[in-house]
Amino acid sequence: MGDWDAGWWVLMVLMMVLFWGLLIAGAVWLLRSVSGGHHLHSRTPTEVLDHRLATGDISPEEYRQRRATLEGEGGPPEPPGSG
């Protein structure tokens, strides 16, 4: 019986590491699935531009200029004061 007592602590340590590893991995997976952070990378540049206009980050004039640039219309914008 003395030989069995020496080996159980190794098994208990391994089980504890496995338990905490699974618990942490589950928490990370849950937070990622709830936060939905992955959908931000799948938005098109036009959708990002639309969102920035809707939140007021850019003016309607800047929106039209950037939209035209994205769609390939016109050349680069003129520098300020050249008109």
mmCIF file of the N, C-alpha and C atoms, coordinates in Angstrom:
data_MODEL
# 
_entry.id   MODEL 
# 
loop_
_atom_site.group_PDB 
_atom_site.id 
_atom_site.type_symbol 
_atom_site.label_atom_id 
_atom_site.label_alt_id 
_atom_site.label_comp_id 
_atom_site.label_asym_id 
_atom_site.label_entity_id 
_atom_site.label_seq_id 
_atom_site.pdbx_PDB_ins_code 
_atom_site.Cartn_x 
_atom_site.Cartn_y 
_atom_site.Cartn_z 
_atom_site.occupancy 
_atom_site.B_iso_or_equiv 
_atom_site.pdbx_formal_charge 
_atom_site.auth_seq_id 
_atom_site.auth_comp_id 
_atom_site.auth_asym_id 
_atom_site.auth_atom_id 
_atom_site.pdbx_PDB_model_num 
ATOM 1   N N  . MET A 1 1  ? 0.811   -1.205 0.000   1.00 0.00 ? 1  MET A N  1 
ATOM 2   C CA . MET A 1 1  ? 0.000   0.000  0.000   1.00 0.00 ? 1  MET A CA 1 
ATOM 3   C C  . MET A 1 1  ? 0.845   1.256  0.000   1.00 0.00 ? 1  MET A C  1 
ATOM 4   N N  . GLY A 1 2  ? 2.043   1.211  0.499   1.00 0.00 ? 2  GLY A N  1 
ATOM 5   C CA . GLY A 1 2  ? 2.907   2.373  0.561   1.00 0.00 ? 2  GLY A CA 1 
ATOM 6   C C  . GLY A 1 2  ? 3.278   2.903  -0.810  1.00 0.00 ? 2  GLY A C  1 
ATOM 7   N N  . ASP A 1 3  ? 3.359   2.021  -1.813  1.00 0.00 ? 3  ASP A N  1 
ATOM 8   C CA . ASP A 1 3  ? 3.720   2.458  -3.150  1.00 0.00 ? 3  ASP A CA 1 
ATOM 9   C C  . ASP A 1 3  ? 2.611   3.290  -3.802  1.00 0.00 ? 3  ASP A C  1 
ATOM 10  N N  . TRP A 1 4  ? 1.357   3.000  -3.521  1.00 0.00 ? 4  TRP A N  1 
ATOM 11  C CA . TRP A 1 4  ? 0.246   3.735  -4.119  1.00 0.00 ? 4  TRP A CA 1 
ATOM 12  C C  . TRP A 1 4  ? 0.156   5.152  -3.571  1.00 0.00 ? 4  TRP A C  1 
ATOM 13  N N  . ASP A 1 5  ? 0.505   5.341  -2.329  1.00 0.00 ? 5  ASP A N  1 
ATOM 14  C CA . ASP A 1 5  ? 0.391   6.664  -1.719  1.00 0.00 ? 5  ASP A CA 1 
ATOM 15  C C  . ASP A 1 5  ? 1.322   7.670  -2.387  1.00 0.00 ? 5  ASP A C  1 
ATOM 16  N N  . ALA A 1 6  ? 2.455   7.241  -2.884  1.00 0.00 ? 6  ALA A N  1 
ATOM 17  C CA . ALA A 1 6  ? 3.428   8.158  -3.465  1.00 0.00 ? 6  ALA A CA 1 
ATOM 18  C C  . ALA A 1 6  ? 2.996   8.645  -4.850  1.00 0.00 ? 6  ALA A C  1 
ATOM 19  N N  . GLY A 1 7  ? 2.193   7.911  -5.579  1.00 0.00 ? 7  GLY A N  1 
ATOM 20  C CA . GLY A 1 7  ? 1.845   8.269  -6.953  1.00 0.00 ? 7  GLY A CA 1 
ATOM 21  C C  . GLY A 1 7  ? 0.557   9.055  -7.103  1.00 0.00 ? 7  GLY A C  1 
ATOM 22  N N  . TRP A 1 8  ? -0.299  9.072  -6.126  1.00 0.00 ? 8  TRP A N  1 
ATOM 23  C CA . TRP A 1 8  ? -1.585  9.752  -6.263  1.00 0.00 ? 8  TRP A CA 1 
ATOM 24  C C  . TRP A 1 8  ? -1.449  11.257 -6.400  1.00 0.00 ? 8  TRP A C  1 
ATOM 25  N N  . TRP A 1 9  ? -0.440  11.852 -5.787  1.00 0.00 ? 9  TRP A N  1 
ATOM 26  C CA . TRP A 1 9  ? -0.311  13.304 -5.872  1.00 0.00 ? 9  TRP A CA 1 
ATOM 27  C C  . TRP A 1 9  ? -0.022  13.758 -7.297  1.00 0.00 ? 9  TRP A C  1 
ATOM 28  N N  . VAL A 1 10 ? 0.672   12.934 -8.079  1.00 0.00 ? 10 VAL A N  1 
ATOM 29  C CA . VAL A 1 10 ? 0.945   13.279 -9.474  1.00 0.00 ? 10 VAL A CA 1 
ATOM 30  C C  . VAL A 1 10 ? -0.367  13.316 -10.261 1.00 0.00 ? 10 VAL A C  1 
ATOM 31  N N  . LEU A 1 11 ? -1.195  12.319 -10.055 1.00 0.00 ? 11 LEU A N  1 
ATOM 32  C CA . LEU A 1 11 ? -2.492  12.276 -10.729 1.00 0.00 ? 11 LEU A CA 1 
ATOM 33  C C  . LEU A 1 11 ? -3.362  13.464 -10.311 1.00 0.00 ? 11 LEU A C  1 
ATOM 34  N N  . MET A 1 12 ? -3.357  13.805 -9.053  1.00 0.00 ? 12 MET A N  1 
ATOM 35  C CA . MET A 1 12 ? -4.166  14.924 -8.568  1.00 0.00 ? 12 MET A CA 1 
ATOM 36  C C  . MET A 1 12 ? -3.685  16.249 -9.156  1.00 0.00 ? 12 MET A C  1 
ATOM 37  N N  . VAL A 1 13 ? -2.378  16.434 -9.270  1.00 0.00 ? 13 VAL A N  1 
ATOM 38  C CA . VAL A 1 13 ? -1.831  17.659 -9.869  1.00 0.00 ? 13 VAL A CA 1 
ATOM 39  C C  . VAL A 1 13 ? -2.235  17.742 -11.333 1.00 0.00 ? 13 VAL A C  1 
ATOM 40  N N  . LEU A 1 14 ? -2.119  16.667 -12.068 1.00 0.00 ? 14 LEU A N  1 
ATOM 41  C CA . LEU A 1 14 ? -2.507  16.655 -13.475 1.00 0.00 ? 14 LEU A CA 1 
ATOM 42  C C  . LEU A 1 14 ? -3.994  16.948 -13.655 1.00 0.00 ? 14 LEU A C  1 
ATOM 43  N N  . MET A 1 15 ? -4.812  16.373 -12.799 1.00 0.00 ? 15 MET A N  1 
ATOM 44  C CA . MET A 1 15 ? -6.254  16.621 -12.879 1.00 0.00 ? 15 MET A CA 1 
ATOM 45  C C  . MET A 1 15 ? -6.584  18.079 -12.562 1.00 0.00 ? 15 MET A C  1 
ATOM 46  N N  . MET A 1 16 ? -5.876  18.664 -11.597 1.00 0.00 ? 16 MET A N  1 
ATOM 47  C CA . MET A 1 16 ? -6.122  20.052 -11.244 1.00 0.00 ? 16 MET A CA 1 
ATOM 48  C C  . MET A 1 16 ? -5.711  20.984 -12.391 1.00 0.00 ? 16 MET A C  1 
ATOM 49  N N  . VAL A 1 17 ? -4.580  20.713 -13.031 1.00 0.00 ? 17 VAL A N  1 
ATOM 50  C CA . VAL A 1 17 ? -4.143  21.507 -14.178 1.00 0.00 ? 17 VAL A CA 1 
ATOM 51  C C  . VAL A 1 17 ? -5.137  21.364 -15.324 1.00 0.00 ? 17 VAL A C  1 
ATOM 52  N N  . LEU A 1 18 ? -5.603  20.170 -15.591 1.00 0.00 ? 18 LEU A N  1 
ATOM 53  C CA . LEU A 1 18 ? -6.594  19.935 -16.630 1.00 0.00 ? 18 LEU A CA 1 
ATOM 54  C C  . LEU A 1 18 ? -7.898  20.670 -16.329 1.00 0.00 ? 18 LEU A C  1 
ATOM 55  N N  . PHE A 1 19 ? -8.340  20.605 -15.089 1.00 0.00 ? 19 PHE A N  1 
ATOM 56  C CA . PHE A 1 19 ? -9.578  21.283 -14.686 1.00 0.00 ? 19 PHE A CA 1 
ATOM 57  C C  . PHE A 1 19 ? -9.476  22.784 -14.917 1.00 0.00 ? 19 PHE A C  1 
ATOM 58  N N  . TRP A 1 20 ? -8.404  23.420 -14.412 1.00 0.00 ? 20 TRP A N  1 
ATOM 59  C CA . TRP A 1 20 ? -8.261  24.866 -14.555 1.00 0.00 ? 20 TRP A CA 1 
ATOM 60  C C  . TRP A 1 20 ? -8.044  25.265 -16.010 1.00 0.00 ? 20 TRP A C  1 
ATOM 61  N N  . GLY A 1 21 ? -7.336  24.457 -16.765 1.00 0.00 ? 21 GLY A N  1 
ATOM 62  C CA . GLY A 1 21 ? -7.145  24.744 -18.183 1.00 0.00 ? 21 GLY A CA 1 
ATOM 63  C C  . GLY A 1 21 ? -8.455  24.729 -18.953 1.00 0.00 ? 21 GLY A C  1 
ATOM 64  N N  . LEU A 1 22 ? -9.276  23.720 -18.682 1.00 0.00 ? 22 LEU A N  1 
ATOM 65  C CA . LEU A 1 22 ? -10.586 23.651 -19.339 1.00 0.00 ? 22 LEU A CA 1 
ATOM 66  C C  . LEU A 1 22 ? -11.494 24.790 -18.895 1.00 0.00 ? 22 LEU A C  1 
ATOM 67  N N  . LEU A 1 23 ? -11.427 25.153 -17.628 1.00 0.00 ? 23 LEU A N  1 
ATOM 68  C CA . LEU A 1 23 ? -12.249 26.245 -17.119 1.00 0.00 ? 23 LEU A CA 1 
ATOM 69  C C  . LEU A 1 23 ? -11.864 27.569 -17.785 1.00 0.00 ? 23 LEU A C  1 
ATOM 70  N N  . ILE A 1 24 ? -10.583 27.839 -17.891 1.00 0.00 ? 24 ILE A N  1 
ATOM 71  C CA . ILE A 1 24 ? -10.124 29.078 -18.520 1.00 0.00 ? 24 ILE A CA 1 
ATOM 72  C C  . ILE A 1 24 ? -10.440 29.077 -20.013 1.00 0.00 ? 24 ILE A C  1 
ATOM 73  N N  . ALA A 1 25 ? -10.217 27.967 -20.695 1.00 0.00 ? 25 ALA A N  1 
ATOM 74  C CA . ALA A 1 25 ? -10.531 27.879 -22.120 1.00 0.00 ? 25 ALA A CA 1 
ATOM 75  C C  . ALA A 1 25 ? -12.026 28.079 -22.362 1.00 0.00 ? 25 ALA A C  1 
ATOM 76  N N  . GLY A 1 26 ? -12.859 27.529 -21.508 1.00 0.00 ? 26 GLY A N  1 
ATOM 77  C CA . GLY A 1 26 ? -14.301 27.722 -21.639 1.00 0.00 ? 26 GLY A CA 1 
ATOM 78  C C  . GLY A 1 26 ? -14.712 29.168 -21.431 1.00 0.00 ? 26 GLY A C  1 
ATOM 79  N N  . ALA A 1 27 ? -14.094 29.822 -20.463 1.00 0.00 ? 27 ALA A N  1 
ATOM 80  C CA . ALA A 1 27 ? -14.404 31.231 -20.212 1.00 0.00 ? 27 ALA A CA 1 
ATOM 81  C C  . ALA A 1 27 ? -13.996 32.100 -21.402 1.00 0.00 ? 27 ALA A C  1 
ATOM 82  N N  . VAL A 1 28 ? -12.829 31.848 -21.971 1.00 0.00 ? 28 VAL A N  1 
ATOM 83  C CA . VAL A 1 28 ? -12.376 32.613 -23.142 1.00 0.00 ? 28 VAL A CA 1 
ATOM 84  C C  . VAL A 1 28 ? -13.320 32.389 -24.318 1.00 0.00 ? 28 VAL A C  1 
ATOM 85  N N  . TRP A 1 29 ? -13.691 31.142 -24.551 1.00 0.00 ? 29 TRP A N  1 
ATOM 86  C CA . TRP A 1 29 ? -14.611 30.832 -25.650 1.00 0.00 ? 29 TRP A CA 1 
ATOM 87  C C  . TRP A 1 29 ? -15.957 31.533 -25.446 1.00 0.00 ? 29 TRP A C  1 
ATOM 88  N N  . LEU A 1 30 ? -16.459 31.514 -24.225 1.00 0.00 ? 30 LEU A N  1 
ATOM 89  C CA . LEU A 1 30 ? -17.741 32.146 -23.933 1.00 0.00 ? 30 LEU A CA 1 
ATOM 90  C C  . LEU A 1 30 ? -17.670 33.655 -24.141 1.00 0.00 ? 30 LEU A C  1 
ATOM 91  N N  . LEU A 1 31 ? -16.625 34.291 -23.668 1.00 0.00 ? 31 LEU A N  1 
ATOM 92  C CA . LEU A 1 31 ? -16.488 35.736 -23.849 1.00 0.00 ? 31 LEU A CA 1 
ATOM 93  C C  . LEU A 1 31 ? -16.374 36.116 -25.319 1.00 0.00 ? 31 LEU A C  1 
ATOM 94  N N  . ARG A 1 32 ? -15.652 35.330 -26.087 1.00 0.00 ? 32 ARG A N  1 
ATOM 95  C CA . ARG A 1 32 ? -15.532 35.632 -27.518 1.00 0.00 ? 32 ARG A CA 1 
ATOM 96  C C  . ARG A 1 32 ? -16.847 35.454 -28.252 1.00 0.00 ? 32 ARG A C  1 
ATOM 97  N N  . SER A 1 33 ? -17.597 34.447 -27.895 1.00 0.00 ? 33 SER A N  1 
ATOM 98  C CA . SER A 1 33 ? -18.866 34.213 -28.592 1.00 0.00 ? 33 SER A CA 1 
ATOM 99  C C  . SER A 1 33 ? -19.914 35.246 -28.197 1.00 0.00 ? 33 SER A C  1 
ATOM 100 N N  . VAL A 1 34 ? -19.889 35.705 -26.956 1.00 0.00 ? 34 VAL A N  1 
ATOM 101 C CA . VAL A 1 34 ? -20.859 36.706 -26.501 1.00 0.00 ? 34 VAL A CA 1 
ATOM 102 C C  . VAL A 1 34 ? -20.526 38.084 -27.044 1.00 0.00 ? 34 VAL A C  1 
ATOM 103 N N  . SER A 1 35 ? -19.233 38.439 -27.064 1.00 0.00 ? 35 SER A N  1 
ATOM 104 C CA . SER A 1 35 ? -18.843 39.786 -27.491 1.00 0.00 ? 35 SER A CA 1 
ATOM 105 C C  . SER A 1 35 ? -19.025 39.983 -28.985 1.00 0.00 ? 35 SER A C  1 
ATOM 106 N N  . GLY A 1 36 ? -18.918 38.953 -29.758 1.00 0.00 ? 36 GLY A N  1 
ATOM 107 C CA . GLY A 1 36 ? -19.115 39.070 -31.203 1.00 0.00 ? 36 GLY A CA 1 
ATOM 108 C C  . GLY A 1 36 ? -18.044 39.906 -31.866 1.00 0.00 ? 36 GLY A C  1 
ATOM 109 N N  . GLY A 1 37 ? -16.842 39.896 -31.389 1.00 0.00 ? 37 GLY A N  1 
ATOM 110 C CA . GLY A 1 37 ? -15.764 40.697 -31.928 1.00 0.00 ? 37 GLY A CA 1 
ATOM 111 C C  . GLY A 1 37 ? -15.328 40.309 -33.310 1.00 0.00 ? 37 GLY A C  1 
ATOM 112 N N  . HIS A 1 38 ? -15.684 39.136 -33.775 1.00 0.00 ? 38 HIS A N  1 
ATOM 113 C CA . HIS A 1 38 ? -15.225 38.665 -35.073 1.00 0.00 ? 38 HIS A CA 1 
ATOM 114 C C  . HIS A 1 38 ? -15.964 39.327 -36.226 1.00 0.00 ? 38 HIS A C  1 
ATOM 115 N N  . HIS A 1 39 ? -17.174 39.822 -36.012 1.00 0.00 ? 39 HIS A N  1 
ATOM 116 C CA . HIS A 1 39 ? -17.921 40.387 -37.124 1.00 0.00 ? 39 HIS A CA 1 
ATOM 117 C C  . HIS A 1 39 ? -17.351 41.710 -37.593 1.00 0.00 ? 39 HIS A C  1 
ATOM 118 N N  . LEU A 1 40 ? -16.545 42.380 -36.782 1.00 0.00 ? 40 LEU A N  1 
ATOM 119 C CA . LEU A 1 40 ? -15.975 43.649 -37.193 1.00 0.00 ? 40 LEU A CA 1 
ATOM 120 C C  . LEU A 1 40 ? -15.006 43.483 -38.349 1.00 0.00 ? 40 LEU A C  1 
ATOM 121 N N  . HIS A 1 41 ? -14.352 42.363 -38.441 1.00 0.00 ? 41 HIS A N  1 
ATOM 122 C CA . HIS A 1 41 ? -13.371 42.155 -39.487 1.00 0.00 ? 41 HIS A CA 1 
ATOM 123 C C  . HIS A 1 41 ? -14.013 41.795 -40.809 1.00 0.00 ? 41 HIS A C  1 
ATOM 124 N N  . SER A 1 42 ? -15.281 41.455 -40.818 1.00 0.00 ? 42 SER A N  1 
ATOM 125 C CA . SER A 1 42 ? -15.920 41.033 -42.051 1.00 0.00 ? 42 SER A CA 1 
ATOM 126 C C  . SER A 1 42 ? -16.687 42.171 -42.721 1.00 0.00 ? 42 SER A C  1 
ATOM 127 N N  . ARG A 1 43 ? -16.655 43.374 -42.159 1.00 0.00 ? 43 ARG A N  1 
ATOM 128 C CA . ARG A 1 43 ? -17.371 44.494 -42.768 1.00 0.00 ? 43 ARG A CA 1 
ATOM 129 C C  . ARG A 1 43 ? -16.580 45.051 -43.940 1.00 0.00 ? 43 ARG A C  1 
ATOM 130 N N  . THR A 1 44 ? -17.295 45.449 -44.956 1.00 0.00 ? 44 THR A N  1 
ATOM 131 C CA . THR A 1 44 ? -16.651 46.025 -46.136 1.00 0.00 ? 44 THR A CA 1 
ATOM 132 C C  . THR A 1 44 ? -16.270 47.476 -45.842 1.00 0.00 ? 44 THR A C  1 
ATOM 133 N N  . PRO A 1 45 ? -15.357 48.040 -46.621 1.00 0.00 ? 45 PRO A N  1 
ATOM 134 C CA . PRO A 1 45 ? -15.003 49.449 -46.411 1.00 0.00 ? 45 PRO A CA 1 
ATOM 135 C C  . PRO A 1 45 ? -16.202 50.391 -46.544 1.00 0.00 ? 45 PRO A C  1 
ATOM 136 N N  . THR A 1 46 ? -17.118 50.068 -47.444 1.00 0.00 ? 46 THR A N  1 
ATOM 137 C CA . THR A 1 46 ? -18.309 50.904 -47.603 1.00 0.00 ? 46 THR A CA 1 
ATOM 138 C C  . THR A 1 46 ? -19.190 50.852 -46.359 1.00 0.00 ? 46 THR A C  1 
ATOM 139 N N  . GLU A 1 47 ? -19.307 49.680 -45.750 1.00 0.00 ? 47 GLU A N  1 
ATOM 140 C CA . GLU A 1 47 ? -20.092 49.561 -44.521 1.00 0.00 ? 47 GLU A CA 1 
ATOM 141 C C  . GLU A 1 47 ? -19.446 50.344 -43.383 1.00 0.00 ? 47 GLU A C  1 
ATOM 142 N N  . VAL A 1 48 ? -18.126 50.309 -43.313 1.00 0.00 ? 48 VAL A N  1 
ATOM 143 C CA . VAL A 1 48 ? -17.421 51.085 -42.291 1.00 0.00 ? 48 VAL A CA 1 
ATOM 144 C C  . VAL A 1 48 ? -17.664 52.575 -42.516 1.00 0.00 ? 48 VAL A C  1 
ATOM 145 N N  . LEU A 1 49 ? -17.590 52.997 -43.772 1.00 0.00 ? 49 LEU A N  1 
ATOM 146 C CA . LEU A 1 49 ? -17.828 54.399 -44.103 1.00 0.00 ? 49 LEU A CA 1 
ATOM 147 C C  . LEU A 1 49 ? -19.256 54.808 -43.753 1.00 0.00 ? 49 LEU A C  1 
ATOM 148 N N  . ASP A 1 50 ? -20.224 53.969 -44.084 1.00 0.00 ? 50 ASP A N  1 
ATOM 149 C CA . ASP A 1 50 ? -21.626 54.247 -43.731 1.00 0.00 ? 50 ASP A CA 1 
ATOM 150 C C  . ASP A 1 50 ? -21.787 54.392 -42.220 1.00 0.00 ? 50 ASP A C  1 
ATOM 151 N N  . HIS A 1 51 ? -21.143 53.521 -41.486 1.00 0.00 ? 51 HIS A N  1 
ATOM 152 C CA . HIS A 1 51 ? -21.231 53.561 -40.020 1.00 0.00 ? 51 HIS A CA 1 
ATOM 153 C C  . HIS A 1 51 ? -20.613 54.849 -39.476 1.00 0.00 ? 51 HIS A C  1 
ATOM 154 N N  . ARG A 1 52 ? -19.485 55.254 -40.026 1.00 0.00 ? 52 ARG A N  1 
ATOM 155 C CA . ARG A 1 52 ? -18.828 56.480 -39.554 1.00 0.00 ? 52 ARG A CA 1 
ATOM 156 C C  . ARG A 1 52 ? -19.695 57.700 -39.824 1.00 0.00 ? 52 ARG A C  1 
ATOM 157 N N  . LEU A 1 53 ? -20.407 57.732 -40.948 1.00 0.00 ? 53 LEU A N  1 
ATOM 158 C CA . LEU A 1 53 ? -21.320 58.840 -41.226 1.00 0.00 ? 53 LEU A CA 1 
ATOM 159 C C  . LEU A 1 53 ? -22.492 58.817 -40.248 1.00 0.00 ? 53 LEU A C  1 
ATOM 160 N N  . ALA A 1 54 ? -23.018 57.628 -40.005 1.00 0.00 ? 54 ALA A N  1 
ATOM 161 C CA . ALA A 1 54 ? -24.172 57.502 -39.110 1.00 0.00 ? 54 ALA A CA 1 
ATOM 162 C C  . ALA A 1 54 ? -23.839 57.920 -37.681 1.00 0.00 ? 54 ALA A C  1 
ATOM 163 N N  . THR A 1 55 ? -22.622 57.671 -37.243 1.00 0.00 ? 55 THR A N  1 
ATOM 164 C CA . THR A 1 55 ? -22.249 58.041 -35.872 1.00 0.00 ? 55 THR A CA 1 
ATOM 165 C C  . THR A 1 55 ? -21.726 59.464 -35.773 1.00 0.00 ? 55 THR A C  1 
ATOM 166 N N  . GLY A 1 56 ? -21.587 60.142 -36.910 1.00 0.00 ? 56 GLY A N  1 
ATOM 167 C CA . GLY A 1 56 ? -21.136 61.529 -36.889 1.00 0.00 ? 56 GLY A CA 1 
ATOM 168 C C  . GLY A 1 56 ? -19.631 61.697 -36.862 1.00 0.00 ? 56 GLY A C  1 
ATOM 169 N N  . ASP A 1 57 ? -18.898 60.641 -37.140 1.00 0.00 ? 57 ASP A N  1 
ATOM 170 C CA . ASP A 1 57 ? -17.439 60.737 -37.147 1.00 0.00 ? 57 ASP A CA 1 
ATOM 171 C C  . ASP A 1 57 ? -16.931 61.555 -38.333 1.00 0.00 ? 57 ASP A C  1 
ATOM 172 N N  . ILE A 1 58 ? -17.679 61.537 -39.436 1.00 0.00 ? 58 ILE A N  1 
ATOM 173 C CA . ILE A 1 58 ? -17.278 62.292 -40.622 1.00 0.00 ? 58 ILE A CA 1 
ATOM 174 C C  . ILE A 1 58 ? -18.474 63.101 -41.111 1.00 0.00 ? 58 ILE A C  1 
ATOM 175 N N  . SER A 1 59 ? -18.192 64.176 -41.854 1.00 0.00 ? 59 SER A N  1 
ATOM 176 C CA . SER A 1 59 ? -19.251 65.028 -42.399 1.00 0.00 ? 59 SER A CA 1 
ATOM 177 C C  . SER A 1 59 ? -19.810 64.396 -43.676 1.00 0.00 ? 59 SER A C  1 
ATOM 178 N N  . PRO A 1 60 ? -21.003 64.828 -44.091 1.00 0.00 ? 60 PRO A N  1 
ATOM 179 C CA . PRO A 1 60 ? -21.559 64.301 -45.342 1.00 0.00 ? 60 PRO A CA 1 
ATOM 180 C C  . PRO A 1 60 ? -20.662 64.587 -46.553 1.00 0.00 ? 60 PRO A C  1 
ATOM 181 N N  . GLU A 1 61 ? -20.001 65.756 -46.564 1.00 0.00 ? 61 GLU A N  1 
ATOM 182 C CA . GLU A 1 61 ? -19.104 66.075 -47.676 1.00 0.00 ? 61 GLU A CA 1 
ATOM 183 C C  . GLU A 1 61 ? -17.918 65.106 -47.712 1.00 0.00 ? 61 GLU A C  1 
ATOM 184 N N  . GLU A 1 62 ? -17.336 64.850 -46.536 1.00 0.00 ? 62 GLU A N  1 
ATOM 185 C CA . GLU A 1 62 ? -16.221 63.907 -46.466 1.00 0.00 ? 62 GLU A CA 1 
ATOM 186 C C  . GLU A 1 62 ? -16.693 62.497 -46.845 1.00 0.00 ? 62 GLU A C  1 
ATOM 187 N N  . TYR A 1 63 ? -17.923 62.161 -46.453 1.00 0.00 ? 63 TYR A N  1 
ATOM 188 C CA . TYR A 1 63 ? -18.489 60.863 -46.818 1.00 0.00 ? 63 TYR A CA 1 
ATOM 189 C C  . TYR A 1 63 ? -18.557 60.713 -48.331 1.00 0.00 ? 63 TYR A C  1 
ATOM 190 N N  . ARG A 1 64 ? -19.085 61.758 -49.018 1.00 0.00 ? 64 ARG A N  1 
ATOM 191 C CA . ARG A 1 64 ? -19.213 61.688 -50.478 1.00 0.00 ? 64 ARG A CA 1 
ATOM 192 C C  . ARG A 1 64 ? -17.844 61.555 -51.151 1.00 0.00 ? 64 ARG A C  1 
ATOM 193 N N  . GLN A 1 65 ? -16.850 62.285 -50.651 1.00 0.00 ? 65 GLN A N  1 
ATOM 194 C CA . GLN A 1 65 ? -15.511 62.205 -51.228 1.00 0.00 ? 65 GLN A CA 1 
ATOM 195 C C  . GLN A 1 65 ? -14.926 60.805 -51.060 1.00 0.00 ? 65 GLN A C  1 
ATOM 196 N N  . ARG A 1 66 ? -15.037 60.269 -49.864 1.00 0.00 ? 66 ARG A N  1 
ATOM 197 C CA . ARG A 1 66 ? -14.461 58.947 -49.603 1.00 0.00 ? 66 ARG A CA 1 
ATOM 198 C C  . ARG A 1 66 ? -15.226 57.854 -50.345 1.00 0.00 ? 66 ARG A C  1 
ATOM 199 N N  . ARG A 1 67 ? -16.535 58.016 -50.444 1.00 0.00 ? 67 ARG A N  1 
ATOM 200 C CA . ARG A 1 67 ? -17.344 57.040 -51.177 1.00 0.00 ? 67 ARG A CA 1 
ATOM 201 C C  . ARG A 1 67 ? -16.947 57.028 -52.654 1.00 0.00 ? 67 ARG A C  1 
ATOM 202 N N  . ALA A 1 68 ? -16.739 58.226 -53.221 1.00 0.00 ? 68 ALA A N  1 
ATOM 203 C CA . ALA A 1 68 ? -16.316 58.312 -54.624 1.00 0.00 ? 68 ALA A CA 1 
ATOM 204 C C  . ALA A 1 68 ? -14.943 57.677 -54.804 1.00 0.00 ? 68 ALA A C  1 
ATOM 205 N N  . THR A 1 69 ? -14.065 57.871 -53.845 1.00 0.00 ? 69 THR A N  1 
ATOM 206 C CA . THR A 1 69 ? -12.738 57.261 -53.924 1.00 0.00 ? 69 THR A CA 1 
ATOM 207 C C  . THR A 1 69 ? -12.848 55.745 -53.873 1.00 0.00 ? 69 THR A C  1 
ATOM 208 N N  . LEU A 1 70 ? -13.686 55.229 -52.989 1.00 0.00 ? 70 LEU A N  1 
ATOM 209 C CA . LEU A 1 70 ? -13.858 53.782 -52.889 1.00 0.00 ? 70 LEU A CA 1 
ATOM 210 C C  . LEU A 1 70 ? -14.445 53.187 -54.162 1.00 0.00 ? 70 LEU A C  1 
ATOM 211 N N  . GLU A 1 71 ? -15.343 53.914 -54.791 1.00 0.00 ? 71 GLU A N  1 
ATOM 212 C CA . GLU A 1 71 ? -15.993 53.411 -55.996 1.00 0.00 ? 71 GLU A CA 1 
ATOM 213 C C  . GLU A 1 71 ? -15.164 53.675 -57.248 1.00 0.00 ? 71 GLU A C  1 
ATOM 214 N N  . GLY A 1 72 ? -14.022 54.347 -57.075 1.00 0.00 ? 72 GLY A N  1 
ATOM 215 C CA . GLY A 1 72 ? -13.132 54.576 -58.199 1.00 0.00 ? 72 GLY A CA 1 
ATOM 216 C C  . GLY A 1 72 ? -13.515 55.732 -59.079 1.00 0.00 ? 72 GLY A C  1 
ATOM 217 N N  . GLU A 1 73 ? -14.386 56.598 -58.613 1.00 0.00 ? 73 GLU A N  1 
ATOM 218 C CA . GLU A 1 73 ? -14.810 57.744 -59.399 1.00 0.00 ? 73 GLU A CA 1 
ATOM 219 C C  . GLU A 1 73 ? -13.877 58.917 -59.122 1.00 0.00 ? 73 GLU A C  1 
ATOM 220 N N  . GLY A 1 74 ? -13.490 59.622 -60.164 1.00 0.00 ? 74 GLY A N  1 
ATOM 221 C CA . GLY A 1 74 ? -12.664 60.816 -59.997 1.00 0.00 ? 74 GLY A CA 1 
ATOM 222 C C  . GLY A 1 74 ? -11.261 60.471 -59.563 1.00 0.00 ? 74 GLY A C  1 
ATOM 223 N N  . GLY A 1 75 ? -10.451 61.482 -59.516 1.00 0.00 ? 75 GLY A N  1 
ATOM 224 C CA . GLY A 1 75 ? -9.068  61.315 -59.089 1.00 0.00 ? 75 GLY A CA 1 
ATOM 225 C C  . GLY A 1 75 ? -8.936  61.587 -57.602 1.00 0.00 ? 75 GLY A C  1 
ATOM 226 N N  . PRO A 1 76 ? -7.702  61.787 -57.187 1.00 0.00 ? 76 PRO A N  1 
ATOM 227 C CA . PRO A 1 76 ? -7.477  62.095 -55.774 1.00 0.00 ? 76 PRO A CA 1 
ATOM 228 C C  . PRO A 1 76 ? -8.047  63.459 -55.449 1.00 0.00 ? 76 PRO A C  1 
ATOM 229 N N  . PRO A 1 77 ? -8.422  63.695 -54.201 1.00 0.00 ? 77 PRO A N  1 
ATOM 230 C CA . PRO A 1 77 ? -8.998  64.986 -53.834 1.00 0.00 ? 77 PRO A CA 1 
ATOM 231 C C  . PRO A 1 77 ? -7.978  66.104 -53.994 1.00 0.00 ? 77 PRO A C  1 
ATOM 232 N N  . GLU A 1 78 ? -8.502  67.284 -54.341 1.00 0.00 ? 78 GLU A N  1 
ATOM 233 C CA . GLU A 1 78 ? -7.617  68.438 -54.508 1.00 0.00 ? 78 GLU A CA 1 
ATOM 234 C C  . GLU A 1 78 ? -7.172  68.937 -53.138 1.00 0.00 ? 78 GLU A C  1 
ATOM 235 N N  . PRO A 1 79 ? -5.944  69.481 -53.074 1.00 0.00 ? 79 PRO A N  1 
ATOM 236 C CA . PRO A 1 79 ? -5.487  70.024 -51.796 1.00 0.00 ? 79 PRO A CA 1 
ATOM 237 C C  . PRO A 1 79 ? -6.286  71.271 -51.429 1.00 0.00 ? 79 PRO A C  1 
ATOM 238 N N  . PRO A 1 80 ? -6.434  71.564 -50.144 1.00 0.00 ? 80 PRO A N  1 
ATOM 239 C CA . PRO A 1 80 ? -7.200  72.734 -49.723 1.00 0.00 ? 80 PRO A CA 1 
ATOM 240 C C  . PRO A 1 80 ? -6.589  74.012 -50.285 1.00 0.00 ? 80 PRO A C  1 
ATOM 241 N N  . GLY A 1 81 ? -7.451  74.931 -50.713 1.00 0.00 ? 81 GLY A N  1 
ATOM 242 C CA . GLY A 1 81 ? -6.999  76.226 -51.202 1.00 0.00 ? 81 GLY A CA 1 
ATOM 243 C C  . GLY A 1 81 ? -6.593  76.241 -52.661 1.00 0.00 ? 81 GLY A C  1 
ATOM 244 N N  . SER A 1 82 ? -6.759  75.118 -53.361 1.00 0.00 ? 82 SER A N  1 
ATOM 245 C CA . SER A 1 82 ? -6.349  75.097 -54.781 1.00 0.00 ? 82 SER A CA 1 
ATOM 246 C C  . SER A 1 82 ? -7.516  75.428 -55.705 1.00 0.00 ? 82 SER A C  1 
ATOM 247 N N  . GLY A 1 83 ? -8.707  75.655 -55.168 1.00 0.00 ? 83 GLY A N  1 
ATOM 248 C CA . GLY A 1 83 ? -9.882  75.870 -55.996 1.00 0.00 ? 83 GLY A CA 1 
ATOM 249 C C  . GLY A 1 83 ? -10.211 77.246 -56.185 1.00 0.00 ? 83 GLY A C  1 
# 
